[in-house]
Every structure is written in structure tokens, then in C-alpha cells.
Amino acid sequence: MTRTELLRFNGTVERDPAIDRWFEERGALGVIAREWFEVMRKCGDEVREILHDGSPVACLGDAPFGYVNVFTSHVNVGFYRGSALPDPARLLQGTGKFMRHVKLKPGAEIDASSLHNLIERAYSDMKARVENG
């Protein structure tokens, strides 16, 4: 793990009612997004959340590790340090320096176990980065 400055968000909270409204306003795709954001929420006692750039973000304290976003026909489950995550199931998409996402489409099969593992690894990776500076 290389030492890099961590992105931090001011204003994270334990539970933001605006995020729950955000899911409700997005219909069927919001249901999918909520399911995976709930997995992020349950990663640990230190998980906080914030609406950032119009989408729900899960943070370890103030350091973001994951997000969900809804588009016209799909949901992204994204990871702020996704490029550093092991992905044996090859779910991650994207070519950015840090961020990666998994694209979910209604009716399409998803390897739920592997996506759960990615979320847990993203949380653990961020925890190690925060604790080790």
C-alpha cells in the first residue's frame, strides 16, 4: 500500500434521512441501490454517510470508501480506492487512477457474494489507510 493523501468529507453523519429519501425518489433502481448501500452501512460502527455530488457515500469516519448512484438503466456500486482492491471475480469497471465501480442492471445476474466481498475489502482497506496514516 503506497502512502497517498486521503480524500475527506466534512459533514458525515451516522444516518442521514436525506439519503433514505434519495433511494425512495429513484423507484426500482433505488431499491437496488439501497440494498447495496445497506451492506456498506453495516460494515462497522465507524461508518458514516453523506450525500456528495448527488449520491450516497459511505465513509469510515470522514474518509469515503464506497458509494451508490442511479442512472437511467443501471446502478453503480462504486469504490473510492477500487483500483487497489483484489477482484478475482472481475466485477470492477473503470480505468481511473483510484475509483472503480460495479454496474448492476435490473434482471441481470450479479455475483452477490463477490460484491459483498468487494464492499468488505473496500471498508477494510480504508480502515487500514486511516489507521496507518
PyRosetta script that sets phi, psi and omega in degrees:
from pyrosetta import init, pose_from_sequence

init()
pose = pose_from_sequence("MTRTELLRFNGTVERDPAIDRWFEERGALGVIAREWFEVMRKCGDEVREILHDGSPVACLGDAPFGYVNVFTSHVNVGFYRGSALPDPARLLQGTGKFMRHVKLKPGAEIDASSLHNLIERAYSDMKARVENG")
pose.set_psi(1, 120.9)
pose.set_omega(1, 178.0)
pose.set_phi(2, -84.4)
pose.set_psi(2, 154.0)
pose.set_omega(2, -177.7)
pose.set_phi(3, -85.7)
pose.set_psi(3, 118.5)
pose.set_omega(3, -178.7)
pose.set_phi(4, -137.6)
pose.set_psi(4, 148.1)
pose.set_omega(4, 174.9)
pose.set_phi(5, -60.8)
pose.set_psi(5, 133.7)
pose.set_omega(5, -179.5)
pose.set_phi(6, -91.0)
pose.set_psi(6, 140.2)
pose.set_omega(6, 171.9)
pose.set_phi(7, -69.1)
pose.set_psi(7, 136.7)
pose.set_omega(7, 179.8)
pose.set_phi(8, -131.9)
pose.set_psi(8, 143.5)
pose.set_omega(8, 177.9)
pose.set_phi(9, -117.2)
pose.set_psi(9, 128.7)
pose.set_omega(9, 172.5)
pose.set_phi(10, -80.0)
pose.set_psi(10, 142.6)
pose.set_omega(10, 173.2)
pose.set_phi(11, 94.6)
pose.set_psi(11, 12.5)
pose.set_omega(11, 176.8)
pose.set_phi(12, -67.4)
pose.set_psi(12, 148.4)
pose.set_omega(12, -179.1)
pose.set_phi(13, -135.3)
pose.set_psi(13, 162.8)
pose.set_omega(13, -179.7)
pose.set_phi(14, -62.6)
pose.set_psi(14, -44.4)
pose.set_omega(14, 178.8)
pose.set_phi(15, -149.9)
pose.set_psi(15, 123.4)
pose.set_omega(15, -177.1)
pose.set_phi(16, -107.3)
pose.set_psi(16, 112.8)
pose.set_omega(16, 179.4)
pose.set_phi(17, -57.9)
pose.set_psi(17, -26.9)
pose.set_omega(17, 178.5)
pose.set_phi(18, -63.8)
pose.set_psi(18, -30.7)
pose.set_omega(18, 178.5)
pose.set_phi(19, -69.8)
pose.set_psi(19, -41.4)
pose.set_omega(19, 177.3)
pose.set_phi(20, -63.4)
pose.set_psi(20, -38.2)
pose.set_omega(20, 174.9)
pose.set_phi(21, -64.6)
pose.set_psi(21, -38.6)
pose.set_omega(21, 178.7)
pose.set_phi(22, -56.1)
pose.set_psi(22, -46.3)
pose.set_omega(22, 178.8)
pose.set_phi(23, -61.6)
pose.set_psi(23, -45.5)
pose.set_omega(23, -177.7)
pose.set_phi(24, -60.8)
pose.set_psi(24, -35.0)
pose.set_omega(24, -177.9)
pose.set_phi(25, -75.3)
pose.set_psi(25, -6.1)
pose.set_omega(25, -175.0)
pose.set_phi(26, -111.2)
pose.set_psi(26, 15.3)
pose.set_omega(26, 171.7)
pose.set_phi(27, 56.9)
pose.set_psi(27, -139.6)
pose.set_omega(27, -175.1)
pose.set_phi(28, -61.3)
pose.set_psi(28, -37.8)
pose.set_omega(28, 178.2)
pose.set_phi(29, -69.1)
pose.set_psi(29, -31.0)
pose.set_omega(29, 175.6)
pose.set_phi(30, -64.5)
pose.set_psi(30, -32.7)
pose.set_omega(30, 177.1)
pose.set_phi(31, -64.0)
pose.set_psi(31, -43.4)
pose.set_omega(31, 177.9)
pose.set_phi(32, -64.5)
pose.set_psi(32, -45.7)
pose.set_omega(32, -179.2)
pose.set_phi(33, -61.7)
pose.set_psi(33, -42.5)
pose.set_omega(33, -179.6)
pose.set_phi(34, -61.7)
pose.set_psi(34, -41.8)
pose.set_omega(34, -179.3)
pose.set_phi(35, -54.8)
pose.set_psi(35, -45.0)
pose.set_omega(35, -176.4)
pose.set_phi(36, -81.1)
pose.set_psi(36, -29.7)
pose.set_omega(36, 175.6)
pose.set_phi(37, -68.5)
pose.set_psi(37, -33.8)
pose.set_omega(37, 175.8)
pose.set_phi(38, -61.1)
pose.set_psi(38, -37.0)
pose.set_omega(38, 176.1)
pose.set_phi(39, -61.2)
pose.set_psi(39, -42.8)
pose.set_omega(39, 178.0)
pose.set_phi(40, -63.4)
pose.set_psi(40, -43.4)
pose.set_omega(40, -179.4)
pose.set_phi(41, -58.9)
pose.set_psi(41, -31.5)
pose.set_omega(41, -175.3)
pose.set_phi(42, -90.3)
pose.set_psi(42, 6.6)
pose.set_omega(42, -177.6)
pose.set_phi(43, -66.2)
pose.set_psi(43, -30.9)
pose.set_omega(43, -178.2)
pose.set_phi(44, -179.4)
pose.set_psi(44, 166.6)
pose.set_omega(44, -179.0)
pose.set_phi(45, -65.0)
pose.set_psi(45, -22.1)
pose.set_omega(45, -176.0)
pose.set_phi(46, -87.7)
pose.set_psi(46, 1.0)
pose.set_omega(46, -177.7)
pose.set_phi(47, -69.8)
pose.set_psi(47, 129.6)
pose.set_omega(47, 174.6)
pose.set_phi(48, -125.7)
pose.set_psi(48, 168.8)
pose.set_omega(48, -176.8)
pose.set_phi(49, -142.9)
pose.set_psi(49, 162.7)
pose.set_omega(49, -179.4)
pose.set_phi(50, -161.1)
pose.set_psi(50, 147.8)
pose.set_omega(50, 167.7)
pose.set_phi(51, -85.0)
pose.set_psi(51, 119.5)
pose.set_omega(51, -179.2)
pose.set_phi(52, -131.9)
pose.set_psi(52, 130.4)
pose.set_omega(52, -177.1)
pose.set_phi(53, 50.5)
pose.set_psi(53, 35.6)
pose.set_omega(53, 174.0)
pose.set_phi(54, 82.7)
pose.set_psi(54, 10.6)
pose.set_omega(54, 178.4)
pose.set_phi(55, -140.7)
pose.set_psi(55, 153.9)
pose.set_omega(55, 179.2)
pose.set_phi(56, -68.6)
pose.set_psi(56, 133.5)
pose.set_omega(56, -179.4)
pose.set_phi(57, -125.6)
pose.set_psi(57, 132.9)
pose.set_omega(57, 175.2)
pose.set_phi(58, -99.4)
pose.set_psi(58, 133.6)
pose.set_omega(58, -176.0)
pose.set_phi(59, -127.5)
pose.set_psi(59, 152.9)
pose.set_omega(59, 165.6)
pose.set_phi(60, -92.5)
pose.set_psi(60, 100.1)
pose.set_omega(60, -170.8)
pose.set_phi(61, 66.5)
pose.set_psi(61, -107.7)
pose.set_omega(61, 178.2)
pose.set_phi(62, -113.8)
pose.set_psi(62, 7.5)
pose.set_omega(62, -178.5)
pose.set_phi(63, -102.1)
pose.set_psi(63, 112.4)
pose.set_omega(63, -175.3)
pose.set_phi(64, -69.8)
pose.set_psi(64, 137.7)
pose.set_omega(64, 174.8)
pose.set_phi(65, -120.7)
pose.set_psi(65, -23.4)
pose.set_omega(65, -178.8)
pose.set_phi(66, -154.7)
pose.set_psi(66, 165.0)
pose.set_omega(66, 178.5)
pose.set_phi(67, -154.9)
pose.set_psi(67, 166.0)
pose.set_omega(67, 168.8)
pose.set_phi(68, -129.3)
pose.set_psi(68, 152.4)
pose.set_omega(68, 174.5)
pose.set_phi(69, -149.1)
pose.set_psi(69, 148.8)
pose.set_omega(69, -178.8)
pose.set_phi(70, -112.0)
pose.set_psi(70, 132.5)
pose.set_omega(70, 176.8)
pose.set_phi(71, -117.3)
pose.set_psi(71, -172.2)
pose.set_omega(71, -176.0)
pose.set_phi(72, -58.5)
pose.set_psi(72, -44.3)
pose.set_omega(72, -174.2)
pose.set_phi(73, -129.1)
pose.set_psi(73, 8.7)
pose.set_omega(73, -179.8)
pose.set_phi(74, -155.5)
pose.set_psi(74, 169.8)
pose.set_omega(74, 176.7)
pose.set_phi(75, -119.1)
pose.set_psi(75, 137.6)
pose.set_omega(75, 170.6)
pose.set_phi(76, -103.0)
pose.set_psi(76, 132.9)
pose.set_omega(76, 167.9)
pose.set_phi(77, -108.7)
pose.set_psi(77, 112.3)
pose.set_omega(77, -170.3)
pose.set_phi(78, -117.4)
pose.set_psi(78, 162.4)
pose.set_omega(78, -175.7)
pose.set_phi(79, -134.8)
pose.set_psi(79, 126.1)
pose.set_omega(79, -177.0)
pose.set_phi(80, -66.2)
pose.set_psi(80, -29.5)
pose.set_omega(80, 176.4)
pose.set_phi(81, -118.5)
pose.set_psi(81, 38.3)
pose.set_omega(81, -176.0)
pose.set_phi(82, -61.1)
pose.set_psi(82, -29.7)
pose.set_omega(82, -179.4)
pose.set_phi(83, -66.2)
pose.set_psi(83, -18.6)
pose.set_omega(83, -179.6)
pose.set_phi(84, -94.4)
pose.set_psi(84, -4.0)
pose.set_omega(84, -175.2)
pose.set_phi(85, -87.2)
pose.set_psi(85, 136.6)
pose.set_omega(85, 171.0)
pose.set_phi(86, -66.8)
pose.set_psi(86, 136.6)
pose.set_omega(86, -175.7)
pose.set_phi(87, -138.5)
pose.set_psi(87, 67.8)
pose.set_omega(87, -177.0)
pose.set_phi(88, -61.3)
pose.set_psi(88, -26.7)
pose.set_omega(88, 179.3)
pose.set_phi(89, -83.3)
pose.set_psi(89, -6.0)
pose.set_omega(89, 177.9)
pose.set_phi(90, 57.4)
pose.set_psi(90, 47.8)
pose.set_omega(90, 178.4)
pose.set_phi(91, -86.4)
pose.set_psi(91, -29.3)
pose.set_omega(91, -172.1)
pose.set_phi(92, -71.7)
pose.set_psi(92, 138.9)
pose.set_omega(92, 175.9)
pose.set_phi(93, -121.9)
pose.set_psi(93, 159.3)
pose.set_omega(93, 177.0)
pose.set_phi(94, 115.4)
pose.set_psi(94, 158.1)
pose.set_omega(94, -176.7)
pose.set_phi(95, -131.0)
pose.set_psi(95, 12.2)
pose.set_omega(95, -179.5)
pose.set_phi(96, -67.8)
pose.set_psi(96, 166.8)
pose.set_omega(96, -178.7)
pose.set_phi(97, -61.5)
pose.set_psi(97, -36.5)
pose.set_omega(97, -176.5)
pose.set_phi(98, -123.8)
pose.set_psi(98, -49.5)
pose.set_omega(98, -168.5)
pose.set_phi(99, -80.5)
pose.set_psi(99, 145.8)
pose.set_omega(99, 173.4)
pose.set_phi(100, -142.5)
pose.set_psi(100, 162.1)
pose.set_omega(100, 179.5)
pose.set_phi(101, -145.8)
pose.set_psi(101, 161.8)
pose.set_omega(101, 172.2)
pose.set_phi(102, -113.8)
pose.set_psi(102, 129.3)
pose.set_omega(102, -179.0)
pose.set_phi(103, -96.2)
pose.set_psi(103, 126.2)
pose.set_omega(103, 179.2)
pose.set_phi(104, -116.1)
pose.set_psi(104, 129.6)
pose.set_omega(104, 178.5)
pose.set_phi(105, -118.2)
pose.set_psi(105, 138.9)
pose.set_omega(105, 178.9)
pose.set_phi(106, -55.6)
pose.set_psi(106, 135.5)
pose.set_omega(106, 178.4)
pose.set_phi(107, 84.2)
pose.set_psi(107, -14.3)
pose.set_omega(107, 179.5)
pose.set_phi(108, -88.0)
pose.set_psi(108, 142.2)
pose.set_omega(108, 177.8)
pose.set_phi(109, -68.2)
pose.set_psi(109, 145.8)
pose.set_omega(109, 176.3)
pose.set_phi(110, -132.1)
pose.set_psi(110, 142.2)
pose.set_omega(110, 174.6)
pose.set_phi(111, -80.7)
pose.set_psi(111, 85.6)
pose.set_omega(111, -173.7)
pose.set_phi(112, -60.5)
pose.set_psi(112, -38.6)
pose.set_omega(112, -179.8)
pose.set_phi(113, -62.7)
pose.set_psi(113, -44.2)
pose.set_omega(113, 179.9)
pose.set_phi(114, -67.9)
pose.set_psi(114, -36.3)
pose.set_omega(114, 177.6)
pose.set_phi(115, -68.5)
pose.set_psi(115, -40.6)
pose.set_omega(115, 173.5)
pose.set_phi(116, -55.9)
pose.set_psi(116, -45.8)
pose.set_omega(116, 179.9)
pose.set_phi(117, -61.4)
pose.set_psi(117, -40.9)
pose.set_omega(117, 177.8)
pose.set_phi(118, -61.3)
pose.set_psi(118, -43.0)
pose.set_omega(118, 179.9)
pose.set_phi(119, -63.1)
pose.set_psi(119, -46.1)
pose.set_omega(119, 179.3)
pose.set_phi(120, -63.4)
pose.set_psi(120, -39.4)
pose.set_omega(120, 178.3)
pose.set_phi(121, -67.5)
pose.set_psi(121, -38.5)
pose.set_omega(121, 178.4)
pose.set_phi(122, -62.3)
pose.set_psi(122, -42.8)
pose.set_omega(122, 177.8)
pose.set_phi(123, -63.7)
pose.set_psi(123, -49.2)
pose.set_omega(123, -179.3)
pose.set_phi(124, -62.1)
pose.set_psi(124, -40.2)
pose.set_omega(124, 178.4)
pose.set_phi(125, -62.4)
pose.set_psi(125, -44.9)
pose.set_omega(125, -180.0)
pose.set_phi(126, -66.9)
pose.set_psi(126, -38.0)
pose.set_omega(126, 178.6)
pose.set_phi(127, -60.0)
pose.set_psi(127, -44.6)
pose.set_omega(127, 178.8)
pose.set_phi(128, -63.9)
pose.set_psi(128, -40.3)
pose.set_omega(128, 179.4)
pose.set_phi(129, -64.5)
pose.set_psi(129, -42.8)
pose.set_omega(129, -179.7)
pose.set_phi(130, -67.3)
pose.set_psi(130, -45.7)
pose.set_omega(130, -176.1)
pose.set_phi(131, -71.5)
pose.set_psi(131, -28.2)
pose.set_omega(131, -176.8)
pose.set_phi(132, -103.0)
pose.set_psi(132, 8.6)
pose.set_omega(132, 177.4)
pose.set_phi(133, 72.3)
pose.dump_pdb("model.pdb")
